[in-house]
Amino acid sequence: MNISLRQLRAFLAVAKQRHFRRAAESLHLTQPAISRHIAELEAELNIRLFDRNTREVVPTDAGRYLQSAVERVLDELEGVLAHVHSESERRHGKVRVAAVPTLSAELMPSCIAACTRNYPELSILLHDQSQTLVLESVRGGEVDFGLAIEPSDSDSFDSETIMHDPFVLVCRNDHPLAQRASVPWKKLQGEKLVLLDHSSGSRRLIDRQLTAQAIETNVVQQAGHTHAAFRMVEAGLGISVTPGLSLPTSKLLTVRPLTPTVKRAITLIRRRHRSLSPVAELVWAQIRETATQLAQIQSTRLKSF
């Protein structure tokens, strides 16, 4: 059976208007076009749908039954199509995300790749920034949301912690601490330290733990990125404390757990009391899922040291 939506819409218009001309006007069609659609529909169904006279067009019994059924079916169809359209619309657009360097390097690539697979019509613009700039970008509305390290002024944002990342020790293979299975924070006393600088969200947490352990720090170098810190450790300038997500790949360096375990909270943040767009919500959820997967991989990796 070959029946089109145009024929059914023409049929409903005539049934409601009881007049071919008025039905044509309601659909912005010509009267001959309406007459043709009705004739084709009646021929396809092999039944008369309207009784016609000089004053009006009246549905037959079959026409009244078809009118009731088609109205219900078309209402459901329009609802389905509207839903599909809204789903399509909510997956189009650009999402701007600010993230601190370790998360830009270790978490966001997997997230962007997953979004590219699942939502090819959506694009993510990553702003790789220091912690301070991430917070400023979120406050100023320059990005949809940010990925930071437990901001100290958390009351300024709506936030969600998605992962806890432990700090570890990085030293040269020939350093005495490399011989230990794990290293107490107390053992950092008197050591030359190469740490991330204060633009990093992690530095505040590292300093707080060193103070809590009453360790007199000897910070000989500060770096804006863990890669630079690792190269300094390779050169023999000192040892480093780094987030577990950012581990060195150098064969010259050893990684050891620090005890007691201290973790940084990786946090999604957005402007307080501001809703995300539908596409930004999709990316937010994908980052949360990716972080859960990464935490499982990291746990296995750290146990191997």
VEXLUMNU-32333 format. One record per residue (C-alpha): x, y, z; residue number from 1. Coordinates in steps of 0.5 Angstrom, whole numbers, always signed. Layout:
<sites>
{site {X Y Z} NUM}
...
</sites>
This chain:
<sites>
{site {+0 +0 +0} 1}
{site {+3 +7 -2} 2}
{site {+0 +12 +2} 3}
{site {+4 +19 +3} 4}
{site {+4 +24 +9} 5}
{site {+1 +29 +4} 6}
{site {-5 +25 +3} 7}
{site {-6 +24 +10} 8}
{site {-5 +31 +12} 9}
{site {-10 +33 +6} 10}
{site {-15 +28 +8} 11}
{site {-15 +31 +15} 12}
{site {-16 +38 +13} 13}
{site {-22 +36 +8} 14}
{site {-25 +32 +14} 15}
{site {-24 +38 +19} 16}
{site {-26 +44 +14} 17}
{site {-31 +40 +10} 18}
{site {-29 +44 +4} 19}
{site {-24 +43 -1} 20}
{site {-22 +50 -2} 21}
{site {-22 +52 +5} 22}
{site {-17 +46 +6} 23}
{site {-13 +48 +1} 24}
{site {-12 +55 +4} 25}
{site {-10 +52 +11} 26}
{site {-5 +48 +8} 27}
{site {-2 +53 +3} 28}
{site {-4 +48 -3} 29}
{site {-8 +49 -9} 30}
{site {-15 +46 -9} 31}
{site {-14 +42 -15} 32}
{site {-8 +39 -11} 33}
{site {-12 +37 -5} 34}
{site {-17 +34 -10} 35}
{site {-12 +30 -13} 36}
{site {-9 +28 -6} 37}
{site {-16 +25 -4} 38}
{site {-17 +22 -10} 39}
{site {-11 +18 -10} 40}
{site {-12 +16 -3} 41}
{site {-19 +14 -4} 42}
{site {-16 +10 -10} 43}
{site {-11 +7 -6} 44}
{site {-16 +5 +0} 45}
{site {-21 +3 -5} 46}
{site {-26 +6 -1} 47}
{site {-30 +13 -1} 48}
{site {-28 +17 +4} 49}
{site {-33 +23 +3} 50}
{site {-40 +25 +1} 51}
{site {-40 +31 -3} 52}
{site {-45 +36 -5} 53}
{site {-46 +43 -7} 54}
{site {-45 +46 +0} 55}
{site {-40 +41 +4} 56}
{site {-36 +35 +4} 57}
{site {-38 +30 +9} 58}
{site {-34 +24 +11} 59}
{site {-37 +17 +10} 60}
{site {-37 +12 +16} 61}
{site {-30 +10 +13} 62}
{site {-28 +17 +13} 63}
{site {-30 +18 +20} 64}
{site {-26 +12 +23} 65}
{site {-20 +14 +19} 66}
{site {-20 +21 +21} 67}
{site {-20 +19 +28} 68}
{site {-15 +14 +27} 69}
{site {-10 +18 +23} 70}
{site {-11 +24 +28} 71}
{site {-8 +20 +33} 72}
{site {-3 +17 +29} 73}
{site {+0 +23 +26} 74}
{site {+0 +26 +33} 75}
{site {+4 +21 +36} 76}
{site {+9 +21 +30} 77}
{site {+10 +29 +30} 78}
{site {+12 +27 +38} 79}
{site {+17 +22 +36} 80}
{site {+20 +27 +30} 81}
{site {+20 +33 +35} 82}
{site {+24 +28 +40} 83}
{site {+29 +26 +35} 84}
{site {+30 +33 +32} 85}
{site {+31 +36 +39} 86}
{site {+36 +30 +41} 87}
{site {+40 +32 +34} 88}
{site {+40 +39 +36} 89}
{site {+42 +38 +43} 90}
{site {+48 +34 +40} 91}
{site {+51 +40 +36} 92}
{site {+55 +45 +38} 93}
{site {+62 +47 +41} 94}
{site {+64 +46 +48} 95}
{site {+69 +50 +51} 96}
{site {+73 +47 +57} 97}
{site {+79 +50 +61} 98}
{site {+83 +44 +64} 99}
{site {+90 +45 +68} 100}
{site {+96 +42 +65} 101}
{site {+96 +35 +68} 102}
{site {+89 +34 +66} 103}
{site {+89 +37 +59} 104}
{site {+95 +32 +58} 105}
{site {+92 +25 +62} 106}
{site {+85 +26 +62} 107}
{site {+82 +30 +56} 108}
{site {+85 +27 +50} 109}
{site {+81 +20 +52} 110}
{site {+75 +24 +53} 111}
{site {+75 +28 +47} 112}
{site {+76 +22 +43} 113}
{site {+70 +19 +46} 114}
{site {+66 +25 +45} 115}
{site {+68 +25 +37} 116}
{site {+66 +17 +37} 117}
{site {+59 +18 +40} 118}
{site {+58 +25 +38} 119}
{site {+61 +27 +31} 120}
{site {+57 +33 +30} 121}
{site {+60 +36 +37} 122}
{site {+67 +40 +38} 123}
{site {+71 +41 +44} 124}
{site {+75 +47 +45} 125}
{site {+80 +45 +50} 126}
{site {+84 +51 +54} 127}
{site {+90 +48 +57} 128}
{site {+91 +53 +63} 129}
{site {+94 +54 +70} 130}
{site {+90 +53 +76} 131}
{site {+89 +60 +77} 132}
{site {+87 +62 +69} 133}
{site {+82 +56 +69} 134}
{site {+78 +59 +75} 135}
{site {+78 +66 +72} 136}
{site {+76 +63 +65} 137}
{site {+70 +59 +69} 138}
{site {+68 +66 +73} 139}
{site {+69 +70 +67} 140}
{site {+64 +66 +63} 141}
{site {+70 +65 +57} 142}
{site {+69 +57 +58} 143}
{site {+63 +53 +59} 144}
{site {+66 +49 +65} 145}
{site {+73 +48 +68} 146}
{site {+77 +42 +70} 147}
{site {+81 +44 +76} 148}
{site {+84 +41 +83} 149}
{site {+80 +42 +89} 150}
{site {+79 +50 +88} 151}
{site {+81 +53 +95} 152}
{site {+75 +58 +94} 153}
{site {+70 +52 +92} 154}
{site {+64 +56 +94} 155}
{site {+65 +61 +88} 156}
{site {+63 +55 +84} 157}
{site {+58 +49 +83} 158}
{site {+63 +43 +83} 159}
{site {+63 +35 +82} 160}
{site {+69 +31 +85} 161}
{site {+70 +26 +79} 162}
{site {+77 +23 +82} 163}
{site {+82 +23 +87} 164}
{site {+89 +23 +85} 165}
{site {+95 +21 +90} 166}
{site {+102 +24 +90} 167}
{site {+108 +20 +89} 168}
{site {+115 +21 +89} 169}
{site {+120 +21 +83} 170}
{site {+127 +20 +84} 171}
{site {+133 +18 +80} 172}
{site {+134 +10 +80} 173}
{site {+141 +11 +83} 174}
{site {+138 +15 +89} 175}
{site {+137 +12 +96} 176}
{site {+130 +13 +96} 177}
{site {+129 +9 +90} 178}
{site {+131 +2 +94} 179}
{site {+125 +3 +98} 180}
{site {+118 +0 +96} 181}
{site {+115 +6 +99} 182}
{site {+117 +13 +102} 183}
{site {+115 +16 +108} 184}
{site {+114 +24 +107} 185}
{site {+118 +25 +113} 186}
{site {+124 +22 +109} 187}
{site {+124 +28 +104} 188}
{site {+127 +32 +110} 189}
{site {+133 +35 +108} 190}
{site {+132 +33 +101} 191}
{site {+133 +38 +95} 192}
{site {+126 +38 +92} 193}
{site {+124 +40 +85} 194}
{site {+117 +42 +85} 195}
{site {+111 +45 +81} 196}
{site {+110 +52 +82} 197}
{site {+105 +56 +85} 198}
{site {+101 +57 +79} 199}
{site {+99 +49 +80} 200}
{site {+93 +47 +84} 201}
{site {+97 +41 +86} 202}
{site {+103 +46 +89} 203}
{site {+98 +48 +95} 204}
{site {+97 +41 +97} 205}
{site {+104 +39 +97} 206}
{site {+106 +45 +101} 207}
{site {+100 +43 +106} 208}
{site {+103 +36 +107} 209}
{site {+110 +38 +108} 210}
{site {+108 +43 +113} 211}
{site {+103 +38 +117} 212}
{site {+109 +33 +117} 213}
{site {+114 +39 +120} 214}
{site {+119 +38 +114} 215}
{site {+123 +44 +113} 216}
{site {+123 +44 +105} 217}
{site {+129 +46 +101} 218}
{site {+126 +47 +94} 219}
{site {+132 +48 +89} 220}
{site {+127 +49 +83} 221}
{site {+120 +50 +81} 222}
{site {+117 +48 +74} 223}
{site {+111 +50 +71} 224}
{site {+110 +43 +68} 225}
{site {+111 +36 +71} 226}
{site {+115 +35 +64} 227}
{site {+120 +40 +66} 228}
{site {+121 +38 +73} 229}
{site {+122 +31 +71} 230}
{site {+128 +33 +66} 231}
{site {+131 +37 +72} 232}
{site {+131 +31 +77} 233}
{site {+134 +27 +71} 234}
{site {+140 +32 +71} 235}
{site {+141 +30 +78} 236}
{site {+138 +37 +81} 237}
{site {+133 +34 +86} 238}
{site {+127 +29 +87} 239}
{site {+120 +31 +86} 240}
{site {+113 +30 +88} 241}
{site {+108 +29 +83} 242}
{site {+101 +27 +82} 243}
{site {+100 +20 +80} 244}
{site {+96 +22 +73} 245}
{site {+103 +25 +71} 246}
{site {+108 +20 +71} 247}
{site {+115 +20 +68} 248}
{site {+117 +15 +62} 249}
{site {+124 +16 +63} 250}
{site {+128 +10 +64} 251}
{site {+133 +14 +69} 252}
{site {+127 +15 +74} 253}
{site {+124 +11 +79} 254}
{site {+117 +12 +82} 255}
{site {+115 +11 +89} 256}
{site {+108 +11 +93} 257}
{site {+109 +16 +99} 258}
{site {+106 +15 +106} 259}
{site {+101 +17 +108} 260}
{site {+97 +17 +102} 261}
{site {+95 +24 +100} 262}
{site {+91 +25 +94} 263}
{site {+88 +31 +90} 264}
{site {+81 +32 +88} 265}
{site {+80 +33 +81} 266}
{site {+74 +37 +80} 267}
{site {+69 +39 +75} 268}
{site {+67 +47 +76} 269}
{site {+62 +51 +73} 270}
{site {+59 +58 +75} 271}
{site {+55 +58 +81} 272}
{site {+48 +58 +80} 273}
{site {+49 +57 +72} 274}
{site {+46 +51 +68} 275}
{site {+50 +48 +63} 276}
{site {+48 +48 +55} 277}
{site {+45 +41 +53} 278}
{site {+52 +40 +49} 279}
{site {+56 +42 +55} 280}
{site {+52 +37 +60} 281}
{site {+54 +31 +55} 282}
{site {+61 +33 +55} 283}
{site {+61 +34 +63} 284}
{site {+58 +27 +63} 285}
{site {+63 +24 +59} 286}
{site {+69 +27 +63} 287}
{site {+66 +24 +69} 288}
{site {+66 +17 +65} 289}
{site {+73 +18 +63} 290}
{site {+75 +19 +70} 291}
{site {+72 +13 +73} 292}
{site {+76 +9 +67} 293}
{site {+82 +12 +68} 294}
{site {+82 +12 +76} 295}
{site {+82 +4 +75} 296}
{site {+88 +4 +70} 297}
{site {+92 +8 +75} 298}
{site {+90 +4 +81} 299}
{site {+93 -2 +77} 300}
{site {+99 +2 +75} 301}
{site {+101 +5 +82} 302}
{site {+101 -2 +85} 303}
{site {+106 -5 +80} 304}
{site {+111 +0 +83} 305}
</sites>
